[in-house]
Amino acid sequence: MSDLGDFADHGRDDDDDDDETGGVEGPTESGDDYDRPELEDVGSDDGIGALAVSEGLRIHEDGRETALKAYVTAGNRSAVRLGTYLVAPYPGGEKLFCKITGLEYVQAFESDDATEIHARRAMRSDGVDEQDYKFLAELDPVAVLYTDGGSGDLKRRMPDRVPKPETVVRAADDATEIKTGLKIPEDGVFLGHLSVGGEKVRTAAEPPTIDYRVKDDYEAGDPLVFRHTLVAGGTGSGKTHAAKNVLRQYLHEDRRYPVDSGGPERRMAVVQFDPQDEYAQMHDDNPDAEPGDERQWETQGLAYGGHDDTVAFVPKVGSASYAADHHAAEQVEFTVPFSMVRDNPWLVASSDLNDNQYGALHLLLDRFFGQYGESGTYREFCSFLDDPALKEELDESGRVHEATYEAVLRRVNGMPNGLFDQDARAITDLVEDRQFVRPGRLSVVPTYHVSDSRAAETVVLAVSSLLVDQKLSNDPSYESIKETPLLVGMDEAHNFLSDADSVQARKVVGKFTEAAKQGRKERLGLFLITQDPQDIADPVFKQVNTTVVLNLGDEDAIQAVNIPSSLQSKVPYMEKGQMVVYSPDNSEPVEIQGLSTCVTRHGRD
C-alpha cells in the first residue's frame, strides 16, 4: 500500500479562498457564508485519501455487513465531516457515490499512548503529528453512478460492486453527480440548498450551491404537493419563514396543474389557516430583501416579492375586531352560516359527544332543517330544542332517551357566543361567487383576533371541511372548488387534527384522512405546519409524503416525525433555517439550508 501521508505535501493552505476542490462553505447565523479548511489537491486528483483494504473492503446486501473505509490524508482531516458526500471511481467509468457515516483515529504503530508520560508530553507540545495516526472515514455506499449508453444521461442504481483497494476517493463536487446520487430532481418546487451539518455543499460550478427541489410535474411522477407536506419545528426554528418561501413558489404565475386527464391546466389556489396572523403579509414585498437576494432568486427561477392576489378572509365572531397594520392585503369579513351544520353536525357540539348523543343530534338537525329550511339559524335551533313537547315525543317513541336529549341540549347551548350567522357575508356565498377559492389566489383565514379558542377551532374546521367535502364530492355544490387545484395550509395543525376518542375528533380525522388519500386524484394538497407532530392523528400523518423538519427539542416530537435515526440525532442542534427533508418518493433523506431572507414580507417591524 502506498504511503498516503505523503499526499499532504501537495495540498493548499487551509485559509485559501474558494477553489475547484469541492471545499465546503456554510452559513453563519446571519446567513452569510464563511470559509473552512479546503480538501486538498493530490497530484491530478482532488482526493481526500484512498480506500483502505486493511480495514476490510466489502459491499453486502445487508447494509450492516458492508465494510468500506477510507484513509484520510493528514492535510485533509480538518475538512472532513460526518455526512460529507464522496465519490470513488470504478475501472470503466462508473463511480460509487457514498457519504461519511463515521470518523476515527487509529494507532499507526504498536504503542500505548494512554500513559502519564504520553499525556504530559501532549500537554506540553504544540500539537500532534497527524501522520503518527491513521484517520479513517467509514463510508455508507448510497448508489452506483453510471452513464446510460442510449441517452448519455447520468443514472443511479443500488451499490452492487466493490471498489478496488487504494481507490482514490474525492469530495463530490459535481452538481449532477450529487443530485443523481441522492435522487434529487433537477426541476420542481425549491425548498433550499443541500447542506451537511448546516454548511452548504459546494461545487466547482456556478452557482456553487445545489438546490433541493420537490417533484412538481406529471412527467416525473405525480406532483408531491398533492401527496401532502408536513413542516415541523419548534418555536423560533423558522418554520413560518420556511413555509412562506415554499407557499410562494406554489403561487408562481407559471406553475399550473391539469385538473383532470387531458383537461386545461390551472394555477394553484392556496387557502391558509393562520392562527398567528402572519401569512397575509405574503401580499407585500420584503423590505429586508437586498438587490443581491433578488438576483439570486431570479437566477434560480424562484417566485419572490409580494403576491398581489392575497386576500385576508376575516371570520366575524361576536364582538372580536381584526386590526391589520402589518400587511396591506385586502380584508373581507365572513360568517359561518348555521346551514353548514347540516352536513357536519359535529360543528354544533361544544364538547365531546358519544355515539348515541351524536345520532340524536343528527336526527334533531334533520327535523329542524326540514321545518325551517336552509335559512334556519343557530338561535332558532336552540329555541327548537327548548321544547318539552319535542323531548317528550322522542322519548316516548324510543327514538331519543330523555337523558340523551338533555345532553345534546346542554352541548348545543354551550357553543361560543357569536359564532354563527353574524353580520357579514356567508363563507358559502364567497365560495359561490368564486372569491374564496380562485386560481392563483392566496386566501388567508386569520383567527388570532378570536379570543375564544373553541370558536376559532370551529371556524377553521367548518371552512376546511367545506373545502374537503366539495373536493371529494361527486356532485359538488361549488364547481369553483372542484375544478381548481387546491392547497390547504393549516398552521398549528395539531390543534385541529389530533387523535382523540370523541365522535367529533373521529369525524374530523376520518374526513381529512380520506381527503389525503384522494388528494392526488382530486388535485387537493394538505400543507400541515406544527410544533407538536406527535399530536397529529396517525391516519392523517401516514398519508404525508414529504416531511420537512426544523429544530425540535422535544424527544417525543422528534420520534414522531419518523425520519431516519441518523438524522434524528441532528435535529436538536439545528440552527434557524436548517432542515431535514424526508421524502422517499423524491430523494434520499438529506439536510438542507433554507433561504436566509424571506421572499415576501415576514415579521412585525
Backbone torsions as a table, in degrees:
resi	resn	phi	psi	omega
1	MET	NA	135.9	-176.7
2	SER	-70.6	160.2	-179.9
3	ASP	-81.3	95.7	-175.8
4	LEU	-69.7	-20.8	-179.9
5	GLY	-62.6	-26.9	179.4
6	ASP	-67.2	-18.2	-178.5
7	PHE	-61.9	-25.4	-175.8
8	ALA	-61.8	-24.1	-178.4
9	ASP	-67.6	-15.5	-176.8
10	HIS	-99.2	7.7	-172.3
11	GLY	-82.9	178.5	174.2
12	ARG	-104.6	161.9	175.8
13	ASP	-67.2	150.4	-175.9
14	ASP	-63.4	-27.9	-174.9
15	ASP	-102.4	25.5	170.8
16	ASP	-68.5	162.3	176.0
17	ASP	-76.6	-178.5	-179.1
18	ASP	-54.7	136.9	172.8
19	ASP	-132.3	-165.8	-175.9
20	GLU	-97.9	24.4	-176.5
21	THR	-93.0	-2.1	-177.3
22	GLY	84.9	18.8	176.2
23	GLY	-57.3	144.7	-170.7
24	VAL	-101.9	129.9	172.3
25	GLU	-115.7	163.4	-179.3
26	GLY	-148.8	174.0	-176.6
27	PRO	-88.2	145.7	167.7
28	THR	-81.9	-179.3	179.8
29	GLU	-62.6	-25.8	-180.0
30	SER	-85.1	-4.1	178.5
31	GLY	99.6	-9.8	179.0
32	ASP	-77.0	154.1	178.9
33	ASP	-85.9	154.1	175.1
34	TYR	-136.2	157.1	-177.8
35	ASP	-84.9	151.9	171.5
36	ARG	-143.0	167.5	-174.6
37	PRO	-53.5	138.1	179.8
38	GLU	-83.0	154.6	168.8
39	LEU	-80.6	138.8	-169.4
40	GLU	-72.2	156.8	161.6
41	ASP	-82.1	140.6	178.7
42	VAL	-131.0	101.4	-174.6
43	GLY	59.1	-126.7	178.4
44	SER	-89.0	-2.9	-179.2
45	ASP	-108.8	150.2	175.1
46	ASP	-101.4	51.6	-176.9
47	GLY	-80.9	161.6	174.3
48	ILE	-104.5	-6.8	-178.5
49	GLY	161.2	-152.7	-176.7
50	ALA	-146.5	156.2	178.4
51	LEU	-66.0	135.7	-174.6
52	ALA	-105.7	109.8	-179.4
53	VAL	-76.0	-22.0	-179.4
54	SER	-64.4	-21.5	179.1
55	GLU	-96.5	5.4	-176.6
56	GLY	96.8	139.8	-178.9
57	LEU	-141.9	98.5	-170.6
58	ARG	-148.7	133.9	169.9
59	ILE	-107.9	131.3	-174.7
60	HIS	-137.1	147.8	177.5
61	GLU	-58.9	-37.3	173.9
62	ASP	-85.3	109.5	-175.5
63	GLY	-53.9	-27.5	-179.0
64	ARG	-69.9	-19.4	179.9
65	GLU	-93.1	-5.9	179.4
66	THR	-70.8	135.6	177.6
67	ALA	-130.2	107.9	-176.6
68	LEU	-143.6	110.6	-179.4
69	LYS	-130.8	149.4	177.6
70	ALA	-122.2	137.3	171.2
71	TYR	-79.5	126.9	-178.9
72	VAL	-101.2	126.7	-178.1
73	THR	-66.7	155.2	-171.2
74	ALA	-57.1	-40.2	-176.7
75	GLY	-72.7	-13.9	-177.7
76	ASN	-100.1	-8.0	-167.8
77	ARG	-66.2	-34.4	-178.6
78	SER	-73.3	-13.7	-178.3
79	ALA	-97.1	-9.4	-175.5
80	VAL	-86.8	136.9	-179.7
81	ARG	-132.9	155.5	169.5
82	LEU	-58.9	135.1	179.8
83	GLY	92.9	-9.3	178.9
84	THR	-61.2	136.4	-179.5
85	TYR	-90.4	133.5	-177.3
86	LEU	-127.1	160.4	176.0
87	VAL	-130.3	133.1	175.7
88	ALA	-123.4	120.8	-176.7
89	PRO	-78.0	149.1	168.9
90	TYR	-100.0	156.4	168.4
91	PRO	-60.2	135.3	178.8
92	GLY	102.0	-3.7	172.4
93	GLY	107.2	-17.7	176.6
94	GLU	-74.9	161.2	-177.5
95	LYS	-137.7	146.4	173.0
96	LEU	-96.2	120.2	177.1
97	PHE	-95.8	126.5	-175.7
98	CYS	-146.4	172.3	176.7
99	LYS	-135.2	155.1	-178.5
100	ILE	-79.8	124.6	179.3
101	THR	-116.0	-4.9	178.6
102	GLY	-159.1	147.8	178.3
103	LEU	-134.8	137.4	178.9
104	GLU	-154.7	148.8	169.2
105	TYR	-94.3	140.0	177.3
106	VAL	-131.8	140.4	179.0
107	GLN	-62.6	136.3	177.6
108	ALA	-86.7	-23.1	-177.7
109	PHE	-131.7	155.5	178.3
110	GLU	-69.8	109.2	177.7
111	SER	-163.3	163.8	177.5
112	ASP	-112.8	104.3	-178.7
113	ASP	-94.8	3.0	177.2
114	ALA	-94.0	62.7	-178.7
115	THR	-134.0	164.0	177.6
116	GLU	-59.8	-42.0	-177.4
117	ILE	-63.1	-47.9	-179.9
118	HIS	-63.7	-40.2	-179.4
119	ALA	-63.4	-45.6	-179.6
120	ARG	-65.9	-38.7	179.1
121	ARG	-62.6	-41.5	179.3
122	ALA	-65.7	-37.3	-178.9
123	MET	-66.7	-26.5	-177.1
124	ARG	-96.5	-10.8	-175.7
125	SER	-89.3	166.6	178.6
126	ASP	-82.3	-13.0	-179.8
127	GLY	164.0	176.2	-178.1
128	VAL	-96.7	141.1	173.0
129	ASP	-77.0	106.6	-175.0
130	GLU	-55.1	-33.7	-175.0
131	GLN	-73.3	-6.8	174.7
132	ASP	-79.1	-7.4	-177.4
133	TYR	-131.3	150.1	170.7
134	LYS	-87.8	136.3	176.5
135	PHE	-116.6	114.1	-173.0
136	LEU	-113.6	136.1	175.6
137	ALA	-107.5	122.6	175.7
138	GLU	-84.0	130.2	-172.0
139	LEU	-112.2	142.2	174.0
140	ASP	-108.1	113.0	179.8
141	PRO	-70.3	122.7	-177.1
142	VAL	-95.3	-45.7	-176.8
143	ALA	-164.3	157.4	169.2
144	VAL	-97.1	129.2	178.4
145	LEU	-98.9	134.1	179.5
146	TYR	-147.4	160.1	179.8
147	THR	-97.7	124.9	178.9
148	ASP	-67.1	126.4	-175.9
149	GLY	-64.6	-29.3	-178.3
150	GLY	-82.5	-52.7	-175.8
151	SER	-90.1	-21.2	-175.5
152	GLY	79.0	4.4	-179.2
153	ASP	-80.3	150.2	174.2
154	LEU	-79.1	130.4	-178.9
155	LYS	-130.4	173.1	-179.1
156	ARG	-128.6	152.3	170.6
157	ARG	-144.5	169.5	-179.0
158	MET	-64.8	149.8	179.5
159	PRO	-61.6	121.1	-177.6
160	ASP	-137.1	9.0	178.7
161	ARG	-134.4	144.7	175.2
162	VAL	-95.5	132.2	179.5
163	PRO	-68.3	163.9	178.6
164	LYS	-74.3	150.5	173.9
165	PRO	-58.0	147.2	178.3
166	GLU	63.1	18.5	173.1
167	THR	-63.2	130.5	178.9
168	VAL	-71.4	128.7	176.5
169	VAL	-105.9	141.5	-179.9
170	ARG	-129.0	158.9	174.4
171	ALA	-66.7	132.1	176.9
172	ALA	-65.2	119.5	-177.0
173	ASP	-132.2	15.7	177.3
174	ASP	-111.3	123.3	-174.3
175	ALA	-59.7	-39.8	-179.3
176	THR	-66.2	-42.5	177.6
177	GLU	-60.7	-45.3	-176.5
178	ILE	-67.7	-45.5	179.8
179	LYS	-64.1	-39.3	178.8
180	THR	-68.1	-42.6	180.0
181	GLY	-61.9	-35.5	-178.5
182	LEU	-97.1	1.8	178.5
183	LYS	62.5	32.6	178.6
184	ILE	-84.3	128.3	179.3
185	PRO	-63.8	148.4	175.9
186	GLU	-71.0	-37.8	-176.6
187	ASP	-120.8	160.2	178.7
188	GLY	143.4	-163.7	-178.2
189	VAL	-85.2	126.6	-175.7
190	PHE	-73.5	130.2	173.9
191	LEU	-110.4	-33.6	-177.0
192	GLY	170.0	-163.8	179.7
193	HIS	-112.8	138.9	178.7
194	LEU	-57.1	136.8	-178.4
195	SER	-144.2	166.5	173.9
196	VAL	-133.4	117.6	-179.2
197	GLY	60.6	31.2	179.2
198	GLY	84.9	-2.5	179.0
199	GLU	-105.9	127.0	-177.1
200	LYS	-61.7	136.6	174.8
201	VAL	-70.9	130.8	-176.9
202	ARG	-106.3	147.8	176.2
203	THR	-121.7	176.6	179.5
204	ALA	-89.1	3.3	-175.6
205	ALA	-104.2	-179.6	173.5
206	GLU	-118.1	128.3	-5.0
207	PRO	-70.1	153.8	-174.5
208	PRO	-76.7	-11.7	-178.2
209	THR	-92.5	165.4	-178.9
210	ILE	-117.1	117.1	-177.9
211	ASP	-80.0	141.3	176.8
212	TYR	-105.3	123.9	-177.4
213	ARG	-128.0	154.6	-179.9
214	VAL	-107.1	133.3	-178.0
215	LYS	-52.2	136.5	-175.2
216	ASP	-145.9	27.1	174.9
217	ASP	-143.8	159.9	-173.9
218	TYR	-79.7	-15.5	176.3
219	GLU	-70.9	-34.9	179.8
220	ALA	-91.2	5.5	-173.6
221	GLY	115.9	173.7	-178.9
222	ASP	-59.8	138.4	173.0
223	PRO	-56.0	128.3	-174.3
224	LEU	-71.8	-12.3	176.6
225	VAL	-60.5	-31.4	-179.6
226	PHE	-88.6	5.8	173.2
227	ARG	-115.2	9.6	161.5
228	HIS	81.9	146.9	-174.0
229	THR	-131.9	140.0	173.2
230	LEU	-122.2	127.2	174.2
231	VAL	-111.9	116.4	-177.5
232	ALA	-119.6	132.6	178.5
233	GLY	-170.4	149.7	179.3
234	GLY	-77.6	176.0	178.1
235	THR	-60.0	130.0	178.4
236	GLY	83.3	4.7	-178.6
237	SER	-80.8	-15.7	-179.3
238	GLY	95.5	21.5	-175.9
239	LYS	-69.8	-36.4	178.1
240	THR	-68.4	-42.3	175.1
241	HIS	-55.2	-49.7	-179.2
242	ALA	-64.7	-41.9	-179.0
243	ALA	-62.6	-41.9	178.2
244	LYS	-61.0	-42.6	-179.8
245	ASN	-62.1	-38.2	-179.6
246	VAL	-73.7	-47.2	-179.3
247	LEU	-59.7	-36.5	179.1
248	ARG	-61.7	-32.1	179.7
249	GLN	-70.3	-36.4	179.0
250	TYR	-69.4	-16.3	178.0
251	LEU	-96.7	8.0	178.2
252	HIS	-56.0	136.4	-174.8
253	GLU	-64.4	-20.8	180.0
254	ASP	-94.7	-1.7	-176.1
255	ARG	-92.3	119.6	-176.3
256	ARG	-138.1	156.4	-177.1
257	TYR	-137.3	138.8	173.3
258	PRO	-73.0	135.7	-179.2
259	VAL	-76.2	-36.3	174.6
260	ASP	-144.4	168.9	-175.8
261	SER	-59.2	122.0	179.4
262	GLY	80.5	-4.5	-179.0
263	GLY	-82.3	175.6	179.9
264	PRO	-68.2	152.0	177.2
265	GLU	-90.4	140.2	-178.1
266	ARG	-132.1	156.1	176.2
267	ARG	-72.6	157.5	178.5
268	MET	-73.6	141.8	165.7
269	ALA	-103.5	135.7	179.9
270	VAL	-117.9	126.9	172.4
271	VAL	-114.1	117.9	-175.7
272	GLN	-115.6	117.0	174.4
273	PHE	-84.8	127.9	-162.4
274	ASP	-132.2	91.0	-177.9
275	PRO	-72.9	-16.9	-179.1
276	GLN	-108.8	5.2	176.1
277	ASP	56.7	56.4	-178.4
278	GLU	-118.9	-22.8	-168.9
279	TYR	-86.7	-19.3	175.5
280	ALA	-64.8	-18.6	175.4
281	GLN	-62.2	-17.0	179.2
282	MET	-65.7	-9.3	173.0
283	HIS	-68.3	-25.4	-169.6
284	ASP	-107.0	151.8	171.4
285	ASP	-65.8	155.4	176.7
286	ASN	-86.4	113.4	-178.9
287	PRO	-66.9	-16.4	-179.9
288	ASP	-87.7	-5.5	-179.5
289	ALA	-74.2	128.8	178.7
290	GLU	-91.0	159.9	175.8
291	PRO	-55.5	-34.3	178.2
292	GLY	-64.8	-37.0	176.4
293	ASP	-61.7	-45.7	-176.7
294	GLU	-66.3	-37.2	177.1
295	ARG	-62.9	-42.1	177.9
296	GLN	-62.6	-44.0	-179.8
297	TRP	-62.8	-41.0	178.6
298	GLU	-64.4	-41.5	179.2
299	THR	-59.5	-36.7	-178.3
300	GLN	-89.7	3.3	177.2
301	GLY	69.9	31.2	-177.1
302	LEU	-90.1	147.4	168.8
303	ALA	-77.4	133.7	179.2
304	TYR	-150.8	167.0	-176.0
305	GLY	88.1	168.5	-178.8
306	GLY	-61.2	144.4	177.5
307	HIS	-95.6	108.9	-172.2
308	ASP	-58.5	-38.5	-176.8
309	ASP	-87.6	61.1	175.3
310	THR	-116.5	126.0	-178.8
311	VAL	-128.7	132.3	174.5
312	ALA	-91.0	111.2	176.2
313	PHE	-93.2	107.3	-168.4
314	VAL	-98.7	118.4	177.7
315	PRO	-69.7	131.2	176.0
316	LYS	-92.9	115.1	-178.0
317	VAL	-129.5	111.4	179.3
318	GLY	54.8	-131.4	-177.8
319	SER	-96.8	7.1	-179.0
320	ALA	-62.5	133.8	-179.9
321	SER	-116.2	147.5	-176.9
322	TYR	-111.5	121.9	176.5
323	ALA	-116.5	129.9	-174.3
324	ALA	-138.1	75.8	175.6
325	ASP	-90.2	3.5	-178.4
326	HIS	-99.5	4.4	173.7
327	HIS	-154.1	161.9	-177.6
328	ALA	-111.2	16.9	-179.9
329	ALA	-69.2	149.9	174.5
330	GLU	-61.6	144.9	179.5
331	GLN	-118.7	130.6	178.8
332	VAL	-129.4	121.4	178.6
333	GLU	-79.8	147.9	174.5
334	PHE	-145.3	163.2	174.3
335	THR	-128.2	157.5	175.9
336	VAL	-90.9	113.7	179.2
337	PRO	-74.3	145.7	-178.0
338	PHE	-64.5	-20.2	-180.0
339	SER	-60.6	-23.3	179.6
340	MET	-67.8	-20.2	-178.7
341	VAL	-69.7	-22.5	-176.9
342	ARG	-59.4	-40.7	179.3
343	ASP	-88.6	-16.0	-178.8
344	ASN	-135.5	74.6	-174.8
345	PRO	-57.5	-28.1	-177.7
346	TRP	-64.0	-13.9	179.1
347	LEU	-68.2	-19.3	-175.8
348	VAL	-108.1	23.3	175.6
349	ALA	-112.0	117.5	-173.7
350	SER	-78.6	-13.3	176.5
351	SER	-153.2	-175.9	-171.0
352	ASP	-58.2	139.7	172.3
353	LEU	-120.1	144.5	171.3
354	ASN	-88.9	179.0	-175.0
355	ASP	-62.0	-41.8	179.4
356	ASN	-63.3	-44.1	-179.8
357	GLN	-65.9	-37.9	179.5
358	TYR	-66.4	-40.1	177.1
359	GLY	-63.1	-38.7	177.8
360	ALA	-65.6	-42.2	178.3
361	LEU	-59.8	-42.7	-179.9
362	HIS	-61.7	-44.3	179.4
363	LEU	-62.6	-43.1	-177.9
364	LEU	-66.6	-37.6	177.9
365	LEU	-66.2	-40.4	177.7
366	ASP	-61.0	-44.0	178.0
367	ARG	-61.6	-43.4	-176.9
368	PHE	-63.9	-52.7	-176.9
369	PHE	-69.2	-26.8	173.7
370	GLY	-65.2	-28.8	-178.6
371	GLN	-90.5	-41.0	-173.2
372	TYR	-100.7	-16.4	-177.5
373	GLY	77.4	-175.1	-176.3
374	GLU	-67.1	-15.8	-179.1
375	SER	-84.6	-1.7	179.6
376	GLY	-60.6	138.6	-175.5
377	THR	-106.3	170.0	178.2
378	TYR	-62.7	-43.8	-179.7
379	ARG	-62.3	-39.9	178.2
380	GLU	-66.2	-34.7	178.3
381	PHE	-67.8	-39.6	177.0
382	CYS	-61.6	-42.1	177.9
383	SER	-66.2	-38.6	178.5
384	PHE	-59.5	-41.5	179.9
385	LEU	-72.5	-29.0	-177.0
386	ASP	-82.0	55.1	-176.4
387	ASP	-130.4	103.7	-178.3
388	PRO	-56.6	-33.8	-178.2
389	ALA	-65.0	-39.5	179.1
390	LEU	-66.3	-43.7	179.2
391	LYS	-61.1	-43.4	-178.6
392	GLU	-66.0	-41.6	-179.6
393	GLU	-60.0	-47.2	-176.9
394	LEU	-70.1	-32.7	179.3
395	ASP	-70.1	-45.5	-177.8
396	GLU	-67.4	-31.2	179.0
397	SER	-78.8	-9.4	179.9
398	GLY	80.2	8.1	-177.8
399	ARG	-81.8	-39.7	178.6
400	VAL	-138.4	117.9	179.1
401	HIS	-65.2	148.9	-178.3
402	GLU	-55.5	-43.2	-179.0
403	ALA	-65.8	-37.0	178.1
404	THR	-66.1	-41.9	178.3
405	TYR	-59.3	-46.1	-179.6
406	GLU	-62.2	-38.8	179.2
407	ALA	-63.6	-42.8	177.8
408	VAL	-63.2	-44.2	-179.2
409	LEU	-59.3	-44.3	-179.9
410	ARG	-62.5	-41.3	-176.5
411	ARG	-72.5	-39.0	177.5
412	VAL	-64.7	-44.1	178.9
413	ASN	-67.8	-18.6	-179.0
414	GLY	-85.2	2.4	178.3
415	MET	-64.9	149.7	179.9
416	PRO	-58.2	146.1	178.4
417	ASN	-68.3	143.9	172.5
418	GLY	71.5	24.6	-177.8
419	LEU	-85.4	-45.5	-175.3
420	PHE	-102.3	153.3	166.1
421	ASP	55.9	46.3	178.1
422	GLN	-85.1	176.5	-176.0
423	ASP	-80.2	73.1	178.6
424	ALA	-162.2	168.3	179.6
425	ARG	-68.4	141.1	177.3
426	ALA	-67.9	142.0	179.7
427	ILE	-60.5	-31.7	178.2
428	THR	-65.1	-35.1	176.8
429	ASP	-67.5	-39.2	179.2
430	LEU	-66.3	-33.9	176.5
431	VAL	-69.5	-45.3	-178.8
432	GLU	-61.5	-34.9	179.1
433	ASP	-82.2	6.7	179.1
434	ARG	59.2	35.7	175.7
435	GLN	-97.0	-37.1	-174.1
436	PHE	-79.0	-41.9	177.2
437	VAL	-117.3	113.2	-177.7
438	ARG	-146.5	136.2	179.5
439	PRO	-53.6	130.2	179.1
440	GLY	83.6	-1.9	-178.3
441	ARG	-96.7	140.1	169.3
442	LEU	-101.7	110.1	178.5
443	SER	-102.1	114.2	-178.2
444	VAL	-103.7	132.6	178.4
445	VAL	-113.8	92.4	179.5
446	PRO	-79.1	142.4	177.7
447	THR	-129.3	10.2	-177.5
448	TYR	-61.4	-31.9	-175.7
449	HIS	-78.7	-11.1	-179.8
450	VAL	-89.7	106.3	-172.6
451	SER	-73.3	-27.1	179.4
452	ASP	-80.9	110.8	-175.3
453	SER	-62.8	-33.9	178.9
454	ARG	-65.6	-40.3	178.0
455	ALA	-65.2	-44.1	179.3
456	ALA	-61.8	-43.5	179.1
457	GLU	-62.0	-41.9	-178.9
458	THR	-64.6	-40.4	178.0
459	VAL	-59.8	-49.0	-178.5
460	VAL	-61.3	-45.5	-178.6
461	LEU	-68.1	-35.4	179.1
462	ALA	-64.6	-47.7	-176.2
463	VAL	-72.2	-43.7	-179.2
464	SER	-65.8	-36.0	177.7
465	SER	-66.0	-37.2	176.1
466	LEU	-59.0	-44.7	-179.4
467	LEU	-64.5	-46.3	-177.8
468	VAL	-65.4	-45.9	-178.8
469	ASP	-58.8	-43.3	-178.7
470	GLN	-69.2	-35.8	178.2
471	LYS	-66.0	-37.7	-175.8
472	LEU	-87.2	-13.4	-174.2
473	SER	-72.5	141.3	172.1
474	ASN	-84.5	-12.4	178.7
475	ASP	-136.6	68.7	-173.2
476	PRO	-70.4	149.2	176.3
477	SER	-83.0	-21.8	-175.0
478	TYR	-128.6	100.4	-178.3
479	GLU	-63.9	-25.9	-178.3
480	SER	-60.3	-31.0	177.6
481	ILE	-80.2	-46.0	-175.9
482	LYS	-62.2	-37.3	-171.4
483	GLU	-95.7	7.1	-177.3
484	THR	-117.7	127.7	171.4
485	PRO	-57.4	131.0	-169.1
486	LEU	-132.7	131.4	173.6
487	LEU	-115.7	118.1	-179.7
488	VAL	-100.9	110.5	178.4
489	GLY	-96.6	136.3	-176.9
490	MET	-135.9	103.2	175.5
491	ASP	-78.6	150.9	-174.0
492	GLU	53.0	46.6	-174.2
493	ALA	-60.7	-24.5	-179.4
494	HIS	-63.2	-21.8	179.2
495	ASN	-76.3	-17.9	-173.1
496	PHE	-115.3	-25.4	-174.9
497	LEU	-119.5	39.5	-178.0
498	SER	-79.5	155.4	178.9
499	ASP	-87.8	109.3	-178.4
500	ALA	-138.3	169.4	-174.6
501	ASP	-93.9	-6.9	-176.6
502	SER	-72.3	159.3	178.1
503	VAL	-60.7	-42.1	-178.8
504	GLN	-59.1	-47.9	-178.7
505	ALA	-61.7	-41.5	179.7
506	ARG	-64.2	-38.3	179.1
507	LYS	-65.9	-44.7	-179.4
508	VAL	-64.7	-49.6	-178.8
509	VAL	-62.5	-41.2	178.2
510	GLY	-61.4	-41.8	-180.0
511	LYS	-62.2	-47.4	-177.1
512	PHE	-75.4	-27.7	174.0
513	THR	-65.1	-44.5	177.5
514	GLU	-64.3	-39.5	177.7
515	ALA	-61.3	-41.9	179.7
516	ALA	-64.9	-39.0	-179.9
517	LYS	-67.4	-34.9	-176.6
518	GLN	-94.3	-0.4	-173.0
519	GLY	-57.3	-42.9	-178.0
520	ARG	-60.0	-44.4	-178.1
521	LYS	-72.3	-37.6	-173.8
522	GLU	-92.8	1.1	-177.3
523	ARG	59.7	49.6	178.2
524	LEU	-124.8	122.0	178.1
525	GLY	-115.8	142.6	173.3
526	LEU	-105.0	134.3	179.6
527	PHE	-124.9	93.6	-171.4
528	LEU	-98.2	133.2	-178.4
529	ILE	-124.3	130.5	-174.4
530	THR	-157.8	154.4	169.8
531	GLN	-105.7	-3.8	-180.0
532	ASP	-129.0	68.5	-176.3
533	PRO	-62.2	-23.3	-179.5
534	GLN	-68.0	-15.9	-179.1
535	ASP	-92.3	-7.0	178.8
536	ILE	-79.0	134.2	-175.7
537	ALA	-56.9	135.3	-175.3
538	ASP	-59.1	-39.4	179.7
539	PRO	-60.8	-33.4	176.2
540	VAL	-74.6	-45.7	-176.8
541	PHE	-57.8	-38.4	-176.7
542	LYS	-65.6	-18.9	-179.7
543	GLN	-87.5	-6.2	-178.1
544	VAL	-80.0	126.0	-178.4
545	ASN	-94.4	-33.6	-176.9
546	THR	-116.3	117.9	179.1
547	THR	-113.3	123.8	178.4
548	VAL	-113.2	118.4	-174.1
549	VAL	-116.7	121.8	172.4
550	LEU	-100.1	-164.0	-176.4
551	ASN	-61.2	128.4	173.9
552	LEU	-133.0	131.8	-179.4
553	GLY	-100.1	-16.0	-176.6
554	ASP	-86.7	126.1	-176.4
555	GLU	-62.9	-39.4	179.0
556	ASP	-63.1	-39.0	179.5
557	ALA	-65.9	-41.5	-179.8
558	ILE	-64.6	-42.2	177.9
559	GLN	-63.8	-35.1	-173.7
560	ALA	-69.1	-30.4	-175.1
561	VAL	-72.7	-11.8	169.3
562	ASN	59.8	46.6	173.9
563	ILE	-100.5	161.7	-179.5
564	PRO	-55.1	145.7	-175.5
565	SER	-60.2	-30.4	179.6
566	SER	-64.4	-25.8	178.9
567	LEU	-95.5	-27.7	179.0
568	GLN	-56.0	-40.5	-176.0
569	SER	-66.2	-20.3	-178.8
570	LYS	-86.5	-21.5	-171.4
571	VAL	-57.9	-44.3	-177.6
572	PRO	-66.4	-16.8	-176.0
573	TYR	-101.2	2.6	-177.0
574	MET	-71.2	137.1	174.1
575	GLU	-81.3	170.2	-179.5
576	LYS	-56.9	128.4	178.3
577	GLY	93.1	-14.1	175.2
578	GLN	-77.7	141.2	-175.4
579	MET	-142.2	153.9	166.8
580	VAL	-110.3	133.7	177.4
581	VAL	-114.6	122.5	176.3
582	TYR	-119.3	103.9	-177.5
583	SER	-142.4	84.9	-171.9
584	PRO	-54.6	-30.8	-179.4
585	ASP	-87.1	3.4	-179.4
586	ASN	-117.2	-42.6	-175.7
587	SER	-164.3	175.9	167.1
588	GLU	-66.5	155.8	174.7
589	PRO	-61.7	130.6	-175.2
590	VAL	-140.5	164.2	168.5
591	GLU	-97.1	143.6	173.4
592	ILE	-136.9	161.9	175.9
593	GLN	-115.8	119.8	179.9
594	GLY	-72.4	170.7	177.7
595	LEU	-63.8	133.2	-178.6
596	SER	-73.6	-22.5	178.2
597	THR	-115.1	132.2	179.8
598	CYS	-70.9	140.7	-176.9
599	VAL	-75.9	-11.7	174.1
600	THR	-128.5	-179.6	177.5
601	ARG	-63.2	141.1	-179.8
602	HIS	-152.1	126.0	179.6
603	GLY	103.2	153.3	-177.0
604	ARG	-106.9	76.2	-180.0
605	ASP	-80.5	NA	NA
